[in-house]
Amino acid sequence: MFYKIMAIYLLIMNIWGFLSMYVDKQKAIKGKYRIPEKVLFLVAIFGGSVGSILGMQICRHKTKHWYFVVFMPLILILHIITIYVLLA
């Protein structure tokens, strides 16, 4: 039961991560109010790292900011290590 809930949570967070990148890119194109970078990172930290990275690559968003290019994959690596430790 726990694993099912966790899988649903991670799915929701990754969809949110992808959509956050997509919406922020669209707002950037239109010159509208943007999603704060802190929010984009918080979504990734709380489980949406895969979706955020996919959003960055597919939407070509935040790929020129070194801190996104470095820290988003680092967050994903930390998630993978955490999951491995918890399941081992």
ZIHUNOR-V854664 format. One record per residue. N is the residue number from 1. RES is the residue in three letters. SS is DSSP state (H for helix, E for strand, L for the rest). PHI is phi in whole degrees, -180 to 180 (none if undefined). D_LAST is the distance of its C-alpha to the last C-alpha in whole Angstrom. Layout:
# ZIHUNOR-V854664
n;res;ss;phi;d_last
N;RES;SS;PHI;D_LAST
N;RES;SS;PHI;D_LAST
This chain:
# ZIHUNOR-V854664
n;res;ss;phi;d_last
1;MET;L;none;18
2;PHE;H;-59;15
3;TYR;H;-67;14
4;LYS;H;-66;17
5;ILE;H;-63;19
6;MET;H;-65;16
7;ALA;H;-64;17
8;ILE;H;-65;21
9;TYR;H;-59;20
10;LEU;H;-65;19
11;LEU;H;-62;22
12;ILE;H;-63;24
13;MET;H;-65;23
14;ASN;H;-73;23
15;ILE;H;-64;27
16;TRP;H;-62;28
17;GLY;H;-61;27
18;PHE;H;-64;29
19;LEU;H;-64;32
20;SER;H;-62;32
21;MET;H;-66;33
22;TYR;H;-63;35
23;VAL;H;-64;37
24;ASP;H;-64;37
25;LYS;H;-63;38
26;GLN;H;-63;41
27;LYS;H;-67;42
28;ALA;H;-65;43
29;ILE;H;-62;45
30;LYS;H;-87;47
31;GLY;L;71;47
32;LYS;L;-94;46
33;TYR;L;-58;44
34;ARG;L;-99;40
35;ILE;L;-76;37
36;PRO;L;-60;36
37;GLU;H;-58;34
38;LYS;H;-59;32
39;VAL;H;-67;31
40;LEU;H;-60;30
41;PHE;H;-70;27
42;LEU;H;-64;26
43;VAL;H;-61;26
44;ALA;H;-65;23
45;ILE;H;-62;22
46;PHE;H;-86;21
47;GLY;H;119;19
48;GLY;H;-101;22
49;SER;H;-66;22
50;VAL;H;-64;22
51;GLY;H;-62;25
52;SER;H;-66;26
53;ILE;H;-66;26
54;LEU;H;-61;27
55;GLY;H;-62;30
56;MET;H;-61;31
57;GLN;H;-74;31
58;ILE;H;-69;33
59;CYS;H;-90;35
60;ARG;L;52;36
61;HIS;L;-123;35
62;LYS;L;66;34
63;THR;L;-80;34
64;LYS;L;-99;37
65;HIS;L;-93;35
66;TRP;H;-57;33
67;TYR;H;-69;31
68;PHE;H;-76;30
69;VAL;H;-63;29
70;VAL;H;-87;27
71;PHE;H;-81;25
72;MET;H;-63;24
73;PRO;H;-64;22
74;LEU;H;-64;21
75;ILE;H;-62;20
76;LEU;H;-62;18
77;ILE;H;-61;16
78;LEU;H;-64;15
79;HIS;H;-64;14
80;ILE;H;-62;12
81;ILE;H;-62;10
82;THR;H;-61;10
83;ILE;H;-63;8
84;TYR;H;-61;6
85;VAL;H;-65;5
86;LEU;H;-68;6
87;LEU;H;-90;4
88;ALA;L;-79;0
